[in-house]
């Protein structure tokens, strides 16, 4: 379950920011996760709760913001949202696509006290 590793990495980010900015507690943490990031959100939420014990984010609300998969279609020249990683272009049906988004995961922001 790599979600536990991801949750531990989030904890490091929280602790680094708490030291750097001097806050004591995270009330809410918002993550952006792309459609193609291969993250099981329910597993991440479970791992987040466990990994945050004893940290400034213990008990924090986790909000996950879903980001769509995106690609540039070489056939029609458009930037499009994709339903799946191997899906054809929804505009022209073309299959020559260059992914441009959807595999990211990042801490968007934190509400702190």
N, C-alpha and C positions, 0 to 999 in steps of 0.2 A: 504494500500500500504506500505509494509514493506521496500520497496526500499528507501523511505524517511528516515526511521530510519538508514538504512545502509549508506546513504549519510551523515547524521549527524555524524555518527561514524567516517566516513572518514575525515570529517571536524575536529573532535577532534584530530585525528592522525596528520593531517597537522599542526594544531595549536601547538600541543605538540612538534612536530619536529622543527617547526619554532622557538619556544622559546629555545629549547635545542641547536639548531645548528646555530641560528642567521641569517637565510635567511628571505627575505622580500616577495618573490613572488615565486609561483609555476607556471612554464610554461607548464609543462606536467606531468600528473600523470598516471601511468600504474597500472591497476588492473588485477589480475589473478582470473578468475571465473571458477569453475568446472562445468561440464555439468549437474551435479545433485544438484547444489547449490540452486535451486529454486529461481533464481534471474531473473527477467524480465529486460533484458539489456537496452531496450529502455526506460523503466520506470526509471531505475537507472540513465541513462544519463540525463533525464529530471530533476530528483530529485537532481542530482549532481550539475547541473547549478544553481538551486534555493538555495540549501544548502550552496554553496560556496560564495554567495554574502556577501561582507564585510570581507572575510577571505583572507589569502595569496594566496588561490587557485582560487579566483574570475577570471573568464575568462580563466582558464587553460584548455588545451586540455586533454580530458579524452580518454585514450586508453584502451580497454578491450581485454585481452588475454584469449582466450578460452582454458580451460584445459579439456582433455578427461576424461570420466568415466573409472575407472580401477578396476580390481578385480583379486583375486587369485582363480583359479579354483581347487577345491579339486579333481575333477575327472581326469584331465590330468596334474595337477601340474604346469600349466603355469600362468604367469601374463599376463592378456589380457586387451585390450580396449573393452568397452561395448558400444553398440549403445543406450541402454536404461537401466534404473536401474533394470528392471526385465528381461532383455534379457538373453538368454542362452549363454554359452561360445561359442565364434565364432570359436574356434579350434575344440572342440569335441562335442559340443551340450549339455554338462553337465549343470545341474542347481544348483549344489552345489558350490556357489560362495561367497567369502568373499570380500566385497568392500574394496579397498585400496586407492582410490582417486576419486576425481570428485565432492566432496561436499564442497570444500574449496573456500574461497574468501579472498584475501589478497592484500594489497598494495605492489606491486613488487618494484617500485621505483618512484622517483620524479625528474624531471629536475627543478632546482631552480635557482633563480637569487638573 
